[in-house]
Amino acid sequence: MRLLPALLLLSATAPAQIRTVPLPSKSPLVTFRIVFTTGAASDPAGKEGLAYLTAMMLANGGTKDLTYKQIVEAFYPMAAGVSAQVDQEMCTFSGATHVDNLAEYYKLLRAMLLEPGWREDDFKRVKDDAINAIKVGLRGNNDEELAKEVLYADLYQGTAYGHYPGGSVSGLEKITLDEVKEFYHTQYTQTHVILGLAGGYPQTFLDNMKKDFHKLPENGGFQPRISPPKQIDASRVAIVEKDTRSVAYSLGFPIAVRRGSADYVPLLLVSSYLGQHRMSGGVLYDRMREQRGLNYGDYSYIEYFPRGMFLMEPQPNLARQQQIFQIWIRPVEPPTAKFALRLALFELDKLCKNGLSPEAFERTRGFLTKYVNVLTKTKRAELGYAIDSAYYRINPYNEYLKTALAKLTLDEVNRAIKANLRTDRLVITAVSRNAEELKRQLASDAPSPMTYNSPKPAAILEEDKIVEKWPLGLRPPDITVVPVDRVFQ
């Protein structure tokens, strides 16, 4: 595989050299993505949320010379700002400005990241916001996202990925401002930073930017080894008990596949065929929503995809060494909850046994070849994907994917299905009221027949007779119920 000379400038003989991902163009808009390759995986035990609080203090706190209110006021006439995103292995700060405001914008951005103010009032506000994001945002208002994050926490329990990137309530409550400062000084270092810059900036600007970030400590502090999760010996279910109208599911299992792996592109195609995010062409969408009206949509993933209910495309800079295969079943009515789960596994089982047809392979390959252009349609997204490609040591994502898809064969795809996908030894998470009743249903082999408000084709009704008895292979000890106020507590 050839290197990335235009993307990743890093000398093996100069460990203090700042890594950069430049995408110069004639655009009058200059886009920044500054990524630190550290994150929630580096949170100390019992202090879950330290990486999150640190990033939020930089993005939503004052500098040494300016209060946060003064920063917001300074950004206002530029119609600009700085946002932060925190994941397990990346903390990302992004923003954009017109080239006419470049000097003034960067002056603020530089001070926010290199000269933070560390004010107690900012810390209290940021901490309160982080705790409320879990209590009110995740637990209270987002059943779908909650089920997905509980799935990851369950799969990765006991590892560095074993907690929500936003932390836990008790962990956030215990964190002090001094601990945030220490995390910043040990993790926000030259060895961890990647400076991404796109647009019509002068070369001298990037050179000066690199000199500024040499003010960071040279060597990074301790980062944990990202060990794989424990093997799943038997399928299990975690039900979050919550007073909600519907049942939101997520299910999946770890896969030893990430960008650059031999099976990544084959599995990406399979995932798109099964259920491309927010698209109506996937098998799950067709079989569950279109033909049976069970819910709003059903999708499949091979990479971490948070905030999916708000987004049409995945966000970049969520790169991870470990990934999972996941199916997202958007909320279904309680009377059809068991049937919906059975149907999703029934369709996955057909895929595992039969693979893709030549027609499905060509159709999905054609879609993905064009869809990658959508993923990188903005400079902000293109820059983010370029940074991720540097992290994974692959060619630019658009080129990497199109080249691999052009060479891909149906045999390679069906081999990847056999090697990586399954319908047993998986974890299922659900958010539901009457959790004990759902537990009783899932642990029973009793049929779960479907009834419809309108006539259905005979083929669907015949298939339903198979689905309603589809074995889930779950026992009562395999199913746990957790009150919602204990999740990420």
Salt bridges, closest charged atoms under 4 A:
ASP43 OD2 - HIS163 NE2 2.93
GLU73 OE2 - LYS69 NZ 2.54
ASP87 OD1 - ARG320 NH2 2.73
ASP100 OD2 - HIS98 ND1 3.53
ASP122 OD1 - ARG125 NH2 2.67
ASP128 OD2 - LYS124 NZ 3.03
ASP143 OD1 - LYS242 NZ 2.41
GLU144 OE2 - ARG330 NE 2.50
GLU145 OE1 - LYS148 NZ 3.50
ASP154 OD1 - ARG236 NH2 2.67
GLU179 OE2 - LYS47 NZ 2.35
ASP212 OD2 - ARG110 NH1 3.49
ASP243 OD1 - ARG433 NH2 2.71
ASP263 OD1 - ARG415 NH2 2.41
GLU290 OE2 - ARG289 NE 3.42
GLU303 OE2 - ARG259 NE 2.77
GLU313 OE1 - LYS377 NZ 3.76
GLU347 OE2 - ARG287 NE 3.24
GLU347 OE1 - LYS350 NZ 3.34
ASP349 OD2 - LYS353 NZ 3.05
GLU362 OE1 - ARG365 NH2 2.99
GLU382 OE1 - LYS379 NZ 3.07
GLU399 OE2 - ARG2 NH2 2.53
ASP424 OD2 - ARG425 NE 3.83
GLU437 OE2 - ARG440 NH2 2.63
GLU462 OE2 - LYS465 NZ 3.13
GLU463 OE1 - ARG287 NH2 2.42
GLU463 OE1 - ARG292 NH2 2.76
GLU463 OE2 - LYS350 NZ 3.59
ASP464 OD1 - ARG292 NE 2.83
ASP478 OD1 - ARG475 NH2 2.96
